[in-house]
């Protein structure tokens, strides 16, 4: 099962993907926020699409960035299609990296159960 992770810069994509891989999942980061191709995220046909997000105050706490809210707005526009198609969206500001990873793993496990039962995934 392929798990694609998209999100704005400094939302925690690299950390999340590393944590998911360490837990045995086939996860990868999609740099959709840098692409003008609206469905770039779909190129590898992921089974699950996870979008994580962060606000400027949280981004500034995580790292030094030399860009502002306007660039964040551009990234959100580039991520609009991914957000519309995301199986799971997490606003990461109030969560630790471990909490985000836990939420994603819980979602994947529930997804697998429902898929096995043939239930509709919402």
KOLMI-717782 format. One record per atom (N, C-alpha, C, O): z, x, y; atom name. Coordinates in Angstrom, 3 decimals, decimal comma. Layout:
// residues N
- Z|X|Y|CA
...
***
This chain:
// residues 122
- 0,000|0,835|-1,166|N
- 0,000|0,000|0,000|CA
- 0,000|0,892|1,245|C
- 0,885|1,729|1,422|O
- -1,006|0,698|2,103|N
- -1,143|1,496|3,325|CA
- -0,460|0,791|4,490|C
- -0,676|-0,395|4,735|O
- 0,368|1,551|5,200|N
- 1,098|1,012|6,342|CA
- 0,682|1,773|7,592|C
- 0,957|2,965|7,722|O
- 0,019|1,076|8,510|N
- -0,392|1,675|9,777|CA
- 0,672|1,377|10,825|C
- 1,206|0,270|10,893|O
- 0,973|2,392|11,644|N
- 1,955|2,250|12,716|CA
- 1,259|2,537|14,038|C
- 0,654|3,593|14,223|O
- 1,355|1,577|14,954|N
- 0,814|1,745|16,304|CA
- 1,938|1,533|17,301|C
- 2,976|0,958|16,975|O
- 1,720|2,003|18,514|N
- 2,700|1,796|19,567|CA
- 2,398|2,658|20,771|C
- 1,537|3,537|20,724|O
- 3,112|2,399|21,844|N
- 2,937|3,192|23,051|CA
- 3,495|4,594|22,830|C
- 4,262|4,830|21,897|O
- 3,107|5,505|23,686|N
- 3,633|6,871|23,622|CA
- 5,156|6,832|23,715|C
- 5,717|6,086|24,517|O
- 5,810|7,629|22,900|N
- 7,274|7,785|22,878|CA
- 8,012|6,545|22,386|C
- 9,202|6,381|22,656|O
- 7,309|5,673|21,664|N
- 7,986|4,499|21,099|CA
- 8,663|4,845|19,775|C
- 9,539|4,114|19,313|O
- 8,256|5,961|19,163|N
- 8,878|6,389|17,911|CA
- 7,944|6,394|16,717|C
- 8,398|6,435|15,573|O
- 6,638|6,352|16,969|N
- 5,657|6,288|15,872|CA
- 5,777|7,466|14,917|C
- 5,875|7,269|13,705|O
- 5,771|8,664|15,433|N
- 5,813|9,860|14,583|CA
- 7,099|9,898|13,765|C
- 7,076|10,219|12,576|O
- 8,202|9,576|14,394|N
- 9,493|9,558|13,700|CA
- 9,502|8,478|12,624|C
- 9,977|8,714|11,513|O
- 8,984|7,304|12,944|N
- 8,943|6,213|11,967|CA
- 8,065|6,573|10,779|C
- 8,462|6,378|9,630|O
- 6,885|7,093|11,044|N
- 5,980|7,466|9,951|CA
- 6,628|8,524|9,064|C
- 6,553|8,430|7,839|O
- 7,256|9,518|9,660|N
- 7,932|10,560|8,865|CA
- 9,022|9,941|7,995|C
- 9,164|10,306|6,828|O
- 9,784|9,017|8,548|N
- 10,841|8,362|7,790|CA
- 10,306|7,502|6,663|C
- 10,877|7,471|5,573|O
- 9,211|6,805|6,922|N
- 8,603|5,981|5,873|CA
- 8,022|6,846|4,758|C
- 8,159|6,523|3,578|O
- 7,375|7,942|5,136|N
- 6,833|8,864|4,120|CA
- 7,957|9,452|3,280|C
- 7,832|9,557|2,060|O
- 9,057|9,835|3,926|N
- 10,198|10,396|3,204|CA
- 10,778|9,380|2,220|C
- 11,352|9,756|1,198|O
- 10,625|8,093|2,534|N
- 11,112|7,029|1,656|CA
- 10,076|6,636|0,604|C
- 10,300|5,714|-0,180|O
- 8,931|7,347|0,591|N
- 7,933|7,122|-0,446|CA
- 6,810|6,166|-0,098|C
- 6,052|5,759|-0,978|O
- 6,689|5,800|1,170|N
- 5,630|4,874|1,577|CA
- 4,406|5,624|2,097|C
- 4,520|6,723|2,639|O
- 3,239|5,014|1,923|N
- 1,978|5,563|2,417|CA
- 1,781|5,069|3,850|C
- 1,071|4,093|4,093|O
- 2,415|5,754|4,783|N
- 2,384|5,346|6,188|CA
- 1,624|6,373|7,014|C
- 1,620|7,564|6,703|O
- 0,987|5,895|8,058|N
- 0,267|6,791|8,960|CA
- 0,272|6,241|10,378|C
- 0,368|5,034|10,602|O
- 0,164|7,162|11,324|N
- 0,172|6,870|12,743|CA
- -1,259|6,648|13,221|C
- -2,151|7,434|12,901|O
- -1,479|5,591|13,979|N
- -2,784|5,330|14,581|CA
- -2,630|5,509|16,087|C
- -1,810|4,834|16,711|O
- -3,399|6,399|16,666|N
- -3,306|6,673|18,112|CA
- -4,096|5,637|18,905|C
- -4,899|5,982|19,772|O
- -3,858|4,375|18,599|N
- -4,556|3,268|19,253|CA
- -4,348|3,266|20,761|C
- -5,242|2,864|21,506|O
- -3,184|3,709|21,220|N
- -2,883|3,673|22,658|CA
- -3,779|4,610|23,459|C
- -3,827|4,530|24,686|O
- -4,489|5,502|22,764|N
- -5,398|6,437|23,423|CA
- -6,868|6,057|23,233|C
- -7,757|6,761|23,712|O
- -7,124|4,953|22,541|N
- -8,492|4,583|22,207|CA
- -8,926|3,320|22,935|C
- -8,173|2,351|23,032|O
- -10,142|3,346|23,440|N
- -10,734|2,166|24,051|CA
- -11,354|1,241|23,019|C
- -11,813|0,152|23,362|O
- -11,376|1,656|21,765|N
- -11,906|0,822|20,685|CA
- -10,796|-0,152|20,297|C
- -9,784|0,252|19,724|O
- -10,983|-1,430|20,607|N
- -9,882|-2,392|20,492|CA
- -9,333|-2,548|19,085|C
- -8,150|-2,849|18,923|O
- -10,156|-2,351|18,063|N
- -9,665|-2,506|16,691|CA
- -9,656|-1,177|15,927|C
- -9,840|-1,148|14,710|O
- -9,444|-0,103|16,644|N
- -9,357|1,228|16,030|CA
- -8,320|1,241|14,903|C
- -8,501|1,924|13,895|O
- -7,252|0,493|15,079|N
- -6,176|0,405|14,092|CA
- -6,695|-0,067|12,731|C
- -6,112|0,277|11,703|O
- -7,780|-0,847|12,706|N
- -8,288|-1,455|11,467|CA
- -9,194|-0,528|10,666|C
- -9,594|-0,871|9,554|O
- -9,520|0,628|11,206|N
- -10,504|1,525|10,583|CA
- -10,185|1,842|9,118|C
- -11,092|1,877|8,286|O
- -8,922|2,070|8,797|N
- -8,539|2,435|7,427|CA
- -8,056|1,243|6,603|C
- -7,524|1,415|5,506|O
- -8,239|0,053|7,128|N
- -7,898|-1,192|6,429|CA
- -6,466|-1,194|5,891|C
- -6,257|-1,254|4,679|O
- -5,481|-1,128|6,789|N
- -4,086|-1,103|6,324|CA
- -3,691|-2,431|5,679|C
- -4,226|-3,489|6,011|O
- -2,749|-2,346|4,759|N
- -2,183|-3,552|4,157|CA
- -1,161|-4,181|5,094|C
- -1,029|-5,403|5,162|O
- -0,449|-3,335|5,806|N
- 0,546|-3,787|6,777|CA
- 0,326|-3,026|8,083|C
- 0,146|-1,808|8,085|O
- 0,345|-3,760|9,183|N
- 0,244|-3,163|10,513|CA
- 1,560|-3,383|11,238|C
- 1,981|-4,520|11,450|O
- 2,207|-2,284|11,617|N
- 3,471|-2,325|12,347|CA
- 3,218|-1,841|13,760|C
- 2,628|-0,780|13,964|O
- 3,665|-2,621|14,738|N
- 3,588|-2,172|16,123|CA
- 5,001|-2,002|16,644|C
- 5,836|-2,901|16,537|O
- 5,254|-0,824|17,212|N
- 6,525|-0,584|17,877|CA
- 6,252|-0,356|19,353|C
- 5,174|0,094|19,741|O
- 7,241|-0,673|20,160|N
- 7,049|-0,664|21,605|CA
- 8,304|-0,108|22,277|C
- 9,370|-0,047|21,666|O
- 8,166|0,293|23,532|N
- 9,294|0,791|24,311|CA
- 8,999|0,584|25,793|C
- 7,842|0,552|26,213|O
- 10,059|0,446|26,572|N
- 9,926|0,313|28,018|CA
- 10,048|1,700|28,656|C
- 10,468|2,655|28,004|O
- 9,683|1,799|29,917|N
- 9,771|3,081|30,619|CA
- 11,187|3,656|30,617|C
- 11,331|4,857|30,386|O
- 12,236|2,873|30,860|N
- 13,581|3,469|30,818|CA
- 13,892|4,112|29,457|C
- 14,470|5,197|29,404|O
- 13,516|3,458|28,381|N
- 13,756|4,029|27,044|CA
- 12,907|5,270|26,821|C
- 13,376|6,256|26,253|O
- 11,669|5,221|27,265|N
- 10,766|6,376|27,126|CA
- 11,351|7,577|27,856|C
- 11,339|8,690|27,330|O
- 11,859|7,360|29,058|N
- 12,450|8,458|29,832|CA
- 13,698|9,033|29,164|C
- 13,987|10,219|29,320|O
- 14,433|8,218|28,431|N
- 15,601|8,715|27,703|CA
- 15,176|9,577|26,517|C
- 15,898|10,492|26,121|O
- 14,004|9,284|25,950|N
- 13,542|9,976|24,747|CA
- 12,843|11,295|25,033|C
- 12,941|12,243|24,254|O
- 12,144|11,345|26,147|N
- 11,423|12,575|26,479|CA
- 11,002|12,587|27,935|C
- 11,026|11,564|28,619|O
- 10,622|13,752|28,386|N
- 10,102|13,890|29,744|CA
- 8,627|13,509|29,714|C
- 7,840|14,084|28,963|O
- 8,266|12,539|30,534|N
- 6,867|12,142|30,655|CA
- 6,470|12,219|32,115|C
- 7,291|11,998|33,005|O
- 5,222|12,530|32,354|N
- 4,726|12,686|33,722|CA
- 3,773|11,555|34,082|C
- 2,840|11,738|34,865|O
- 4,011|10,409|33,514|N
- 3,204|9,241|33,814|CA
- 4,145|8,070|34,110|C
- 5,351|8,139|33,869|O
- 3,557|6,995|34,639|N
- 4,391|5,900|35,122|CA
- 4,055|4,573|34,437|C
- 3,312|4,521|33,457|O
- 4,620|3,527|34,982|N
- 4,457|2,170|34,444|CA
- 2,983|1,757|34,350|C
- 2,599|1,007|33,453|O
- 2,164|2,254|35,282|N
- 0,740|1,898|35,268|CA
- 0,075|2,399|33,979|C
- -0,720|1,679|33,374|O
- 0,388|3,605|33,565|N
- -0,178|4,130|32,322|CA
- 0,349|3,351|31,117|C
- -0,383|3,129|30,152|O
- 1,603|2,941|31,171|N
- 2,165|2,125|30,100|CA
- 1,416|0,796|30,000|C
- 1,151|0,313|28,900|O
- 1,079|0,214|31,133|N
- 0,293|-1,028|31,151|CA
- -1,076|-0,819|30,510|C
- -1,551|-1,680|29,769|O
- -1,709|0,308|30,789|N
- -3,005|0,629|30,165|CA
- -2,842|0,720|28,656|C
- -3,673|0,206|27,908|O
- -1,778|1,372|28,206|N
- -1,538|1,492|26,772|CA
- -1,330|0,109|26,146|C
- -1,842|-0,161|25,060|O
- -0,592|-0,753|26,815|N
- -0,386|-2,109|26,293|CA
- -1,716|-2,860|26,192|C
- -1,930|-3,602|25,233|O
- -2,597|-2,682|27,153|N
- -3,922|-3,329|27,082|CA
- -4,708|-2,798|25,892|C
- -5,371|-3,566|25,194|O
- -4,640|-1,489|25,654|N
- -5,352|-0,904|24,518|CA
- -4,750|-1,349|23,183|C
- -5,432|-1,356|22,159|O
- -3,496|-1,712|23,206|N
- -2,797|-2,141|21,992|CA
- -2,809|-3,661|21,798|C
- -2,236|-4,156|20,828|O
- -3,441|-4,396|22,690|N
- -3,395|-5,862|22,633|CA
- -3,925|-6,411|21,307|C
- -3,316|-7,315|20,735|O
- -5,033|-5,891|20,814|N
- -5,582|-6,380|19,552|CA
- -4,658|-6,045|18,388|C
- -4,458|-6,862|17,489|O
- -4,100|-4,850|18,410|N
- -3,158|-4,467|17,353|CA
- -1,932|-5,371|17,391|C
- -1,449|-5,802|16,344|O
- -1,433|-5,656|18,568|N
- -0,254|-6,528|18,654|CA
- -0,582|-7,922|18,129|C
- 0,228|-8,537|17,436|O
- -1,766|-8,412|18,459|N
- -2,174|-9,740|17,990|CA
- -2,280|-9,802|16,465|C
- -2,076|-10,858|15,867|O
- -2,598|-8,678|15,845|N
- -2,776|-8,624|14,389|CA
- -1,588|-8,002|13,648|C
- -1,597|-7,927|12,420|O
- -0,585|-7,563|14,374|N
- 0,555|-6,880|13,743|CA
- 1,304|-7,819|12,800|C
- 1,553|-8,983|13,114|O
- 1,648|-7,283|11,651|N
- 2,481|-8,021|10,710|CA
- 3,937|-7,975|11,158|C
- 4,721|-8,880|10,872|O
- 4,283|-6,897|11,867|N
- 5,650|-6,710|12,342|CA
- 5,593|-6,028|13,705|C
- 4,908|-5,020|13,876|O
- 6,318|-6,586|14,672|N
- 6,424|-6,007|16,017|CA
- 7,907|-5,743|16,273|C
- 8,747|-6,622|16,078|O
- 8,216|-4,520|16,713|N
- 9,597|-4,175|17,044|CA
- 9,641|-3,519|18,418|C
- 8,959|-2,524|18,660|O
- 10,438|-4,077|19,308|N
- 10,733|-3,471|20,603|CA
- 11,887|-2,511|20,306|C
- 12,991|-2,962|20,001|O
- 11,657|-1,208|20,390|N
- 12,588|-0,201|19,871|CA
- 13,693|0,244|20,829|C
- 14,557|1,026|20,433|O
- 13,691|-0,222|22,055|N
- 14,637|0,276|23,065|CA
- 16,091|0,309|22,583|C
- 16,791|1,300|22,790|O
- 16,537|-0,757|21,950|N
- 17,956|-0,864|21,609|CA
- 18,293|-0,407|20,191|C
- 19,426|-0,573|19,738|O
- 17,318|0,165|19,491|N
- 17,545|0,587|18,111|CA
- 17,431|2,095|17,950|C
- 16,669|2,753|18,658|O
- 18,193|2,626|17,019|N
- 18,046|4,040|16,654|CA
- 16,816|4,163|15,747|C
- 16,292|3,166|15,249|O
- 16,378|5,383|15,548|N
- 15,243|5,620|14,652|CA
- 15,552|5,106|13,249|C
- 14,680|4,539|12,590|O
- 16,781|5,300|12,792|N
- 17,173|4,841|11,452|CA
- 17,149|3,314|11,372|C
- 16,754|2,752|10,350|O
- 17,567|2,650|12,437|N
- 17,547|1,185|12,444|CA
- 16,120|0,652|12,419|C
- 15,835|-0,320|11,721|O
- 15,225|1,276|13,172|N
- 13,827|0,864|13,171|CA
- 13,244|1,053|11,773|C
- 12,602|0,152|11,234|O
- 13,471|2,232|11,189|N
- 12,979|2,495|9,834|CA
- 13,532|1,452|8,857|C
- 12,792|0,949|8,012|O
- 14,807|1,127|8,961|N
- 15,413|0,126|8,084|CA
- 14,766|-1,242|8,228|C
- 14,518|-1,923|7,233|O
- 14,492|-1,647|9,459|N
- 13,830|-2,933|9,695|CA
- 12,440|-2,953|9,066|C
- 12,032|-3,955|8,479|O
- 11,718|-1,846|9,192|N
- 10,374|-1,782|8,624|CA
- 10,438|-1,792|7,101|C
- 9,664|-2,501|6,458|O
- 11,336|-1,027|6,522|N
- 11,464|-0,998|5,065|CA
- 11,873|-2,372|4,543|C
- 11,343|-2,825|3,528|O
- 12,794|-3,036|5,211|N
- 13,178|-4,396|4,804|CA
- 11,963|-5,318|4,831|C
- 11,759|-6,113|3,913|O
- 11,159|-5,207|5,886|N
- 9,962|-6,040|6,001|CA
- 8,989|-5,744|4,866|C
- 8,450|-6,666|4,253|O
- 8,760|-4,461|4,581|N
- 7,828|-4,081|3,507|CA
- 8,308|-4,642|2,173|C
- 7,509|-5,176|1,404|O
- 9,585|-4,529|1,894|N
- 10,116|-5,034|0,628|CA
- 9,946|-6,547|0,528|C
- 9,582|-7,061|-0,530|O
- 10,203|-7,258|1,613|N
- 10,010|-8,715|1,618|CA
- 8,525|-9,054|1,467|C
- 8,161|-9,992|0,757|O
- 7,695|-8,296|2,130|N
- 6,238|-8,488|2,042|CA
- 5,777|-8,341|0,594|C
- 5,005|-9,159|0,095|O
- 6,252|-7,298|-0,073|N
- 5,878|-7,063|-1,472|CA
- 6,341|-8,213|-2,369|C
- 5,601|-8,649|-3,251|O
- 7,563|-8,703|-2,145|N
- 8,082|-9,829|-2,943|CA
- 7,205|-11,058|-2,766|C
- 6,820|-11,705|-3,740|O
- 6,894|-11,370|-1,521|N
- 6,076|-12,552|-1,230|CA
- 4,671|-12,396|-1,794|C
- 4,091|-13,347|-2,317|O
- 4,137|-11,196|-1,683|N
- 2,796|-10,922|-2,198|CA
- 2,772|-11,118|-3,714|C
- 1,823|-11,681|-4,260|O
- 3,819|-10,651|-4,383|N
- 3,927|-10,788|-5,828|CA
- 4,002|-12,262|-6,231|C
- 3,420|-12,669|-7,237|O
- 4,721|-13,053|-5,439|N
- 4,850|-14,471|-5,723|CA
- 3,617|-15,258|-5,296|C
- 3,451|-16,416|-5,678|O
- 2,750|-14,628|-4,502|N
- 1,555|-15,311|-4,005|CA
- 1,814|-16,177|-2,795|C
- 0,987|-17,010|-2,424|O
- 2,984|-15,975|-2,172|N
- 3,321|-16,748|-0,967|CA
- 2,509|-16,282|0,212|C
- 2,054|-15,139|0,263|O
- 2,334|-17,171|1,153|N
- 1,662|-16,841|2,409|CA
- 2,588|-15,976|3,241|C
- 3,776|-16,275|3,362|O
- 2,061|-14,911|3,811|N
- 2,827|-14,023|4,674|CA
- 2,667|-14,517|6,110|C
- 1,546|-14,694|6,586|O
- 3,785|-14,742|6,800|N
- 3,674|-15,203|8,202|CA
- 4,228|-14,188|9,136|C
- 4,222|-14,398|10,349|O
***
